Amino acid sequence: MRMAALLGAKTPLRRVAIFGGTHGNELSGVLLVKHWQEDGAEVQRAGLHVKPFIANPRAVYKGCRYIDCDLNRVFDPAHLGKEETEDLPYEVSQAQEIHRLFGPKGSPDAYDVILDLHNTTANMGAALILESSTNDLLIQMFHYIKSSLAPLPCFVYLIDHPSLKYATTRSIAKHPVGIEVGPQPQGVLRADILDQMRRVVQHALDFIQYFNEGREFPACSLEVYQVTGKVDYPRKENGEIAAVIHPRLQDQDWKPLHPGDPMFLTLDGKTIPFSGESPVYPVFVNEAAYYEKGEAFAKTLQVTLTARSLNSSSP
């Protein structure tokens, strides 16, 4: 399956933000952003303003995902337009402040790029989250990052979907970049995961600098995993979970799940197979943060995106 990327970009990118702590218990981004706030030499690039920023400071202080609601789901017009009141959820108020600082969303004044740093408890390795299948610049950037990280795998999760796309913190930027690295437990730091995240950020900033300097990036293709649905755990009538992720599915993010393959395991030992009509590629398998959202994993399909050349001298 192929999709043509139509949106290009030739204007230099001048303002980049690096968000850590959108979720306060995802500590790799928190640690890196605090380090770069103290010593930003590592992330500075010539001609580029780079701002490291803690997105949800109260949640970071308390070591929890959020205080009142998920900050990474409230950057839509309804929440951003809410009147400031005493009972306004903290994350909605914080979203409005972030919108003022780095937006407004969809305007020429919005930051060019936001790199939003996340950890997952799922076995996803280094992953990039793409919000639009038609953004030439980000397809080229992700292609560059994947090539630069090789032989370390780097996967791309495409959330461009009419009903499953959500209003992310980074979506106020002209070019929103999600960086998701795991597996890492909530509230824990792992050196290997931290290093992978750090390398992804460095390659992203390098790409931006090379783009601004006029380096040509030939037309390219990029394999991505596009979300097509979410699968909940089997549940009892009272809503409690009735089965767990099957051992043969656990830690198998990005790998095909075929019809009839084991999917869940009940407490009495019964296997519940995948009943789809064709293979899917699960991601965020058994993600701790998604228990409250009723998501055991997300289903994806492999898609190939194409991007036209950037900074090409030819017409």
N, C-alpha and C positions, 0 to 999 in steps of 0.2 A: 504494500500500500504506500502511495506517495502523496505528499501534499506540497504544493508550490508555495514558497515563501515570497511574499510580495512587498513587505515593508522594509525598506532600506534605511540607511542613515549615513550621511556624509558630514554632518555638522560635528565638530569636535566635542568630545565629552569633557566637561570641566568640573563637575561637582559629583562626588561619589560619597555615599554614606555606607558605613559598615555597622549593621545592627547586631548586637548581642543581647541576650536576655529578653527577647520577645516572649519566651517562656522561661521563667525564673529558675527552673531546676535543670535546664540544659546548659551545662557548665562550661563546655569548650568555648563557645562564643562569648560567654561572660568573661572568662579569664583572658581570652585574647583581646577583647575590646578594652578591658581595663588596663591591660599591658600597653596597648597602643595609645590609650589616652595619656599614659605617663611618658611613653617614649614612642613617638609615631614614625621614627625614621624608617622602619621596615615597610611601612605602607604608603609612604609619600612617593610621589612620582612627579617629574618635572612638568609644570604647567597644569597640574591637577590638584584640586582641593579635595582632600580625603578627610572625612569626619567620622571617627569611631563614636558610637552612641549606644548607651544602655537603654533599651526600649521600654522595659517594664521594671523600673527600679524597686518598687515595693515588693514585687514578686521575687526579684533577685535577693532582696534583703531577707525575706522570709523563707527562701529556698523552696518555693512552690511554683507550679505552672502558671497560675494566675491568682488574683485576689477575688474578683467578682465574676469575671467571664473571660473567655479566650480572646486575648488581644489580637490574635492572628485571624480573627473572623469578623471584625467589626469595622473594617474600612470600606463600608458601603454608604451610600448617601443617607439612608435612614439613620444610621448611628452617628455619622459625622455631622449631621444636621440637627441632632438633638439639642434642646435648650439646656444650658448649664443649670442644674438644680442640685440641692443638697443630697438627694437620693440617686443621682446619676452614678451608674456603676463606674468604679475607678478606671477600668480599662477603656471604657468609652470616653471618659474625660481625657485619658492619656492619648487615645487615638486622635482626638481633636487637637491636642497639643502637638503631636507628631505631624499631623496634617498641616498645621500652621508653620512648623519649622522646616519641613522637607517638601511640602506641596506648593500650591494646591494640586490635587490629583487631576490629571488631564490638562494641566495648564503649562504654558511655556516656562513658568517660574519653578516648576517641580524639579527636584534633583534628577540628574541624568540617569544615575544608576544607584540602586540600593542593593548591597550584598547582605542578605538576612541569614544569620548563622544559627543552625539548629542541630540538635542531636536527636537520634531515634534509638529506642531500645531494640528495634528490629535489625536483622542482619543484612543491612542494605549497603554496607561499605560507604564509599564516597558517592554521593548522588547530587545532581543539580536539578532544580525544579524550574520548569519553563511554563510560563503562563499563557503564551500565545504561540501558535504554530506558524505565524506569519511575520515574525520579527527576525529579519535577516541578521541584524547585528548580534543578537543573542545566540542565534544558531551558529554563527561564525565564532563567537566567544566560546560557546560550549564545545565546539569542535576543537578549538585551540586548547582548551583546558584538558579535554580527554587525551589529545595527542601528547600534551606536555607531561601528563601524569603517567602515561604508559611506561612500563607494563602494569602499573596499578590500575585496576578497573575503575571506571567512573561511569555511572549510569545516569540517564536523563529521564525524569518523570514529567510528563506533560499533563497539566491539569486543565487544559483548554477543553471544556465540556459545557453544554448548555445548562445543565442542572447541578453538576458536581464541582464546578469552579467556585472558589470561595474568596472572600474579600480580605486578602492578606495585608499584613503590615507594609510589606515592600511594594504593594501595588500602587502606591502614590507616586513612585518614580516613573520616569519615561521608560526605563528598562529594568524591570524587577527581576532579581536573581535570588532564588532560594538555594541555600547550601545545606544539605542534610547529611550528617555523617554518623555512622553507628557500626556495630551495636555498642551502646554505652548506657548503663543504668541511669535513671534520674538521680540527680544530686551527687554524681560521681564524676571524677576526671580520670581519663585514660590517656597516657602519653601517645600511644599510636594513633588514637582518634584525633587528638589535638593536633598532631603533626599533619595528618591528612587534611584537616580543615585549613590549617595554616598554609599548606601548599596550594590548595584550591584558590584561596584568596590571593596569594602571590601571583598565580598564573592569570587570574582575572584582571588584576591591576596591570600586569605586564601587557595583556592584550589591549587594554584601554590605552595605555601609553603608545603602543605600536600603531594602533588605529589613528590616534591623534597625530602621530608623526608622519602619517601618510603611507605606511606600509600597505602593500596590496595583499588582500586575502582572496585567493581565487574562489570561484564557485565551489561549494562543497555540499555533501550530504551528511545527515546526522540521524543515527538510529535512536529512537526514543520509545518510551513506554507510555502510551496514552491511557489515562484512566477511563474505564467504561462503566464501572459500578462498584459498589461496596457490599461486602458480605458480613452479616452479623453472626454472632454465636447462636447456636440453638438455645432456646430459652424455655423455661417452665411457664405455666400460666401466670404466675406471679411476677414474671419478668427476670427471675434469677437465671444465671447461666447454667445450662444443662450439659455442656460438653466443652472440651478444650481442644486447642489446635492439635491435630494428629502429629505424632513424632516425625512422620515422613514429610510433613509440610513445614514443620518448625525449621526456621533458619534457611528456608529455600526461596528467599526473595529473589525476584528476577528470573526464576527458573520456571519452565512450563508446568502447569497443572492441567492434566488431561481429564476428560470425562471418565468417571469411575475411579480416579485416584483418591486415596484416603485424604479427607479434609478435616474432620473432627473425630474425637474419641469420647464416648460417654463414660461415666463413672462405672458402669457395669460392663465395660469392655467392648461396646458396640462401635464399629467404625461407620461413620457417615461419609459417603463418597461425594465427590464433586459431581453435580448433575448437569453441568452445562453441556451445550451441544458441540463445543469446540474448545481447544486449549486456550487458557488464559495465563497471564504472567502475574502472580501475586506480588504485592509490595506492602510494606508496613505490616508484615505478618506478626500478629500478637503484640502490636505496639501498645505499651502500657498506657499512654495518654489517651488512647482511643477506646478504652473500655467504657468510659462514660458517654462516648458518642455512638456506641452500638456498632463498632466496626472491628471485625476480627482481621480483615485484610481488605485491600483494594484490588480489584481486578483491572488488569491492563492488557492492551494489545500492542504488539510491536508495529511501529510506524516509521517510515523513513521520510524525514523532512529535507528539503533542499533550500539552499540560500544562494543568492546570486553573489557575485564578487563585490568586495568593498574596496574603495580607493583605486578602482581600475581606471587606467588612462584611456581605455577604449570606450566608445559610446555605448 
